[in-house]
Amino acid sequence: MTPIKEMISEGWQPRTINGVRVLQLGTLLCQNHKAEYWWADSMFDVADKLGRPDKIHTANGQVTTIEYFVLEETA
């Protein structure tokens, strides 16, 4: 997993959505913690706020990033 500081230096922006700390790069969201994959409860909390993701990206059967094709800056 890429360290959070390195991801931020690559352009990922920290945000909080419905109490969940995430990193955003364009339309992609990843969970902002030291785990490599999304925790299910955190993904559901984000989906409660933004709706169902348009695309879910996985690796090894785990969710790595979720994508909203239109992602509001104020969300």
N, CA, C and O of each residue as an XYZ file, in Angstrom:
300
protein
N       0.836     -1.182      0.000
C       0.000      0.000      0.000
C       0.882      1.247      0.000
O       1.913      1.294      0.672
N       0.469      2.233     -0.749
C       1.174      3.500     -0.813
C       0.865      4.309      0.449
O      -0.300      4.419      0.832
N       1.875      4.872      1.096
C       1.619      5.700      2.285
C       0.725      6.902      1.949
O       0.785      7.445      0.846
N      -0.094      7.300      2.906
C      -1.039      8.393      2.708
C      -0.328      9.679      2.301
O      -0.797     10.376      1.401
N       0.791     10.009      2.941
C       1.520     11.236      2.594
C       1.961     11.211      1.133
O       1.919     12.233      0.449
N       2.379     10.049      0.665
C       2.797      9.935     -0.733
C       1.598     10.101     -1.669
O       1.711     10.733     -2.720
N       0.453      9.532     -1.288
C      -0.747      9.684     -2.111
C      -1.154     11.151     -2.200
O      -1.541     11.622     -3.269
N      -1.070     11.876     -1.087
C      -1.410     13.300     -1.081
C      -0.448     14.063     -1.982
O      -0.862     14.966     -2.710
N       0.843     13.704     -1.939
C       1.808     14.381     -2.806
C       1.555     14.069     -4.285
O       1.975     14.829     -5.158
N       0.875     12.965     -4.568
C       0.525     12.596     -5.938
C      -0.804     13.206     -6.393
O      -1.248     12.961     -7.515
N      -1.444     14.007     -5.514
C      -2.662     14.696     -5.918
C      -3.944     14.243     -5.252
O      -4.986     14.865     -5.457
N      -3.906     13.182     -4.461
C      -5.097     12.751     -3.731
C      -5.418     13.800     -2.668
O      -4.517     14.290     -1.987
N      -6.691     14.144     -2.525
C      -7.130     15.155     -1.567
C      -7.876     14.507     -0.403
O      -8.800     13.725     -0.628
N      -7.492     14.817      0.840
C      -8.226     14.276      1.986
C      -9.588     14.955      2.123
O      -9.707     16.168      1.945
N     -10.603     14.170      2.437
C     -11.969     14.656      2.656
C     -12.631     13.807      3.722
O     -12.159     12.717      4.047
N     -13.706     14.302      4.252
C     -14.546     13.510      5.143
C     -15.942     13.482      4.542
O     -16.535     14.529      4.283
N     -16.462     12.287      4.321
C     -17.792     12.112      3.755
C     -18.601     11.264      4.722
O     -18.288     10.095      4.947
N     -19.637     11.855      5.289
C     -20.522     11.158      6.227
C     -19.734     10.505      7.362
O     -20.036      9.387      7.780
N     -18.723     11.218      7.852
C     -17.923     10.751      8.979
C     -16.782      9.817      8.613
O     -16.061      9.356      9.498
N     -16.601      9.527      7.332
C     -15.554      8.609      6.884
C     -14.435      9.422      6.248
O     -14.677     10.211      5.335
N     -13.216      9.231      6.728
C     -12.055      9.909      6.130
C     -11.663      9.172      4.858
O     -11.399      7.969      4.877
N     -11.628      9.908      3.752
C     -11.292      9.327      2.463
C     -10.239     10.184      1.781
O      -9.975     11.314      2.192
N      -9.645      9.634      0.739
C      -8.791     10.380     -0.163
C      -9.477     10.375     -1.520
O      -9.974      9.341     -1.965
N      -9.505     11.537     -2.182
C     -10.170     11.680     -3.463
C      -9.172     12.084     -4.532
O      -8.351     12.977     -4.324
N      -9.248     11.420     -5.679
C      -8.481     11.792     -6.861
C      -9.469     11.793     -8.018
O      -9.840     10.737     -8.531
N      -9.890     12.982     -8.422
C     -10.910     13.082     -9.467
C     -12.198     12.439     -9.004
O     -12.812     12.896     -8.039
N     -12.615     11.376     -9.688
C     -13.861     10.695     -9.341
C     -13.644      9.472     -8.456
O     -14.602      8.795     -8.083
N     -12.379      9.185     -8.118
C     -12.049      8.012     -7.306
C     -11.979      8.355     -5.822
O     -11.528      9.435     -5.443
N     -12.429      7.424     -4.994
C     -12.309      7.552     -3.544
C     -11.654      6.292     -2.991
O     -12.005      5.179     -3.382
N     -10.708      6.472     -2.085
C     -10.186      5.343     -1.328
C     -10.290      5.717      0.144
O     -10.338      6.893      0.503
N     -10.325      4.691      0.985
C     -10.455      4.971      2.408
C      -9.123      5.464      2.956
O      -8.070      4.912      2.637
N      -9.174      6.501      3.777
C      -7.976      7.150      4.312
C      -7.595      6.519      5.653
O      -7.881      7.068      6.717
N      -6.957      5.375      5.580
C      -6.413      4.717      6.764
C      -5.301      3.801      6.295
O      -5.025      3.738      5.098
N      -4.676      3.110      7.180
C      -3.518      2.306      6.806
C      -3.890      0.943      6.206
O      -3.007      0.208      5.764
N      -5.178      0.600      6.187
C      -5.597     -0.659      5.563
C      -5.555     -0.513      4.048
O      -5.681      0.590      3.516
N      -5.381     -1.613      3.375
C      -5.258     -1.598      1.921
C      -6.613     -1.571      1.218
O      -6.704     -1.161      0.061
N      -7.667     -2.006      1.916
C      -8.981     -2.134      1.307
C     -10.026     -1.353      2.096
O      -9.794     -0.969      3.242
N     -11.184     -1.122      1.469
C     -12.298     -0.460      2.137
C     -12.867     -1.374      3.211
O     -12.973     -2.584      3.011
N     -13.227     -0.802      4.336
C     -14.005     -1.513      5.335
C     -15.448     -1.408      4.887
O     -15.877     -0.339      4.453
N     -16.215     -2.496      4.981
C     -17.590     -2.526      4.470
C     -18.454     -1.435      5.104
O     -19.189     -0.746      4.396
N     -18.376     -1.268      6.423
C     -19.234     -0.267      7.069
C     -18.898      1.146      6.606
O     -19.795      1.982      6.492
N     -17.639      1.425      6.341
C     -17.249      2.748      5.854
C     -17.760      2.980      4.441
O     -18.214      4.076      4.113
N     -17.687      1.952      3.606
C     -18.181      2.100      2.240
C     -19.690      2.351      2.246
O     -20.186      3.161      1.463
N     -20.419      1.661      3.124
C     -21.862      1.888      3.225
C     -22.168      3.290      3.740
O     -23.130      3.910      3.286
N     -21.372      3.805      4.678
C     -21.582      5.170      5.175
C     -21.411      6.193      4.055
O     -22.190      7.141      3.956
N     -20.399      6.006      3.215
C     -20.187      6.911      2.076
C     -21.346      6.775      1.094
O     -21.848      7.777      0.584
N     -21.776      5.534      0.822
C     -22.889      5.311     -0.106
C     -24.188      5.905      0.434
O     -25.032      6.340     -0.350
N     -24.368      5.931      1.757
C     -25.553      6.575      2.336
C     -25.592      8.055      1.980
O     -26.671      8.614      1.784
N     -24.439      8.689      1.895
C     -24.345     10.115      1.587
C     -24.380     10.383      0.081
O     -25.087     11.284     -0.372
N     -23.616      9.599     -0.699
C     -23.439      9.882     -2.125
C     -24.253      8.988     -3.051
O     -24.335      9.253     -4.250
N     -24.850      7.944     -2.512
C     -25.551      6.979     -3.357
C     -24.634      5.847     -3.764
O     -23.454      5.821     -3.414
N     -25.192      4.924     -4.501
C     -24.418      3.756     -4.949
C     -23.294      4.200     -5.885
O     -23.526      5.005     -6.786
N     -22.073      3.682     -5.681
C     -20.966      4.051     -6.583
C     -21.255      3.601     -8.015
O     -21.917      2.588     -8.238
N     -20.748      4.368     -8.979
C     -20.902      3.991    -10.378
C     -19.992      2.824    -10.743
O     -20.325      2.024    -11.617
N     -18.851      2.724    -10.081
C     -17.915      1.634    -10.352
C     -17.180      1.288     -9.066
O     -16.832      2.171     -8.282
N     -16.950      0.010     -8.858
C     -16.209     -0.475     -7.700
C     -14.974     -1.193     -8.224
O     -15.091     -2.125     -9.020
N     -13.793     -0.770     -7.788
C     -12.532     -1.364     -8.219
C     -12.055     -2.325     -7.138
O     -12.077     -1.996     -5.952
N     -11.626     -3.511     -7.552
C     -11.218     -4.529     -6.592
C      -9.836     -5.085     -6.921
O      -9.341     -4.961     -8.041
N      -9.240     -5.695     -5.921
C      -7.997     -6.465     -6.072
C      -8.071     -7.606     -5.070
O      -8.384     -7.393     -3.899
N      -7.787     -8.799     -5.524
C      -7.833     -9.979     -4.652
C      -9.184    -10.135     -3.961
O      -9.246    -10.584     -2.817
N     -10.261     -9.771     -4.644
C     -11.599     -9.916     -4.097
C     -11.988     -8.861     -3.070
O     -13.048     -8.970     -2.453
N     -11.157     -7.849     -2.875
C     -11.431     -6.788     -1.905
C     -11.612     -5.459     -2.636
O     -11.006     -5.241     -3.685
N     -12.443     -4.569     -2.087
C     -12.675     -3.260     -2.687
C     -11.501     -2.348     -2.376
O     -11.164     -2.141     -1.210
N     -10.872     -1.797     -3.419
C      -9.741     -0.887     -3.239
C     -10.178      0.567     -3.381
O      -9.850      1.399     -2.535
N     -10.909      0.874     -4.439
C     -11.440      2.227     -4.637
C     -12.859      2.128     -5.150
O     -13.254      1.142     -5.771
N     -13.626      3.189     -4.870
C     -14.962      3.308     -5.437
C     -14.971      4.572     -6.290
O     -14.216      5.512     -6.039
N     -15.833      4.580     -7.297
C     -15.821      5.693     -8.241
C     -17.232      6.203     -8.492
O     -18.171      5.438     -8.713
N     -17.343      7.519     -8.450
C     -18.574      8.214     -8.820
C     -18.237      9.035    -10.054
O     -17.364      9.902    -10.005
N     -18.920      8.769    -11.158
C     -18.584      9.449    -12.406
C     -18.769     10.955    -12.302
O     -18.066     11.713    -12.971
N     -19.713     11.399    -11.465
C     -19.858     12.815    -11.143
C     -19.767     12.908     -9.636
O     -20.621     12.380     -8.924
N     -18.739     13.575     -9.148
C     -18.509     13.664     -7.702
C     -18.493     15.128     -7.322
O     -17.581     15.864     -7.699
N     -19.492     15.548     -6.583
C     -19.612     16.953     -6.170
C     -18.510     17.304     -5.187
O     -18.177     16.507     -4.310
N     -17.949     18.484     -5.330
C     -16.909     18.969     -4.411
C     -17.456     19.191     -3.013
O     -16.706     19.117     -2.040
N     -18.752     19.465     -2.893
C     -19.338     19.770     -1.587
C     -19.888     18.546     -0.892
O     -20.420     18.665      0.212
N     -19.781     17.372     -1.495
C     -20.358     16.167     -0.917
C     -19.694     15.797      0.390
O     -20.064     14.800      1.010
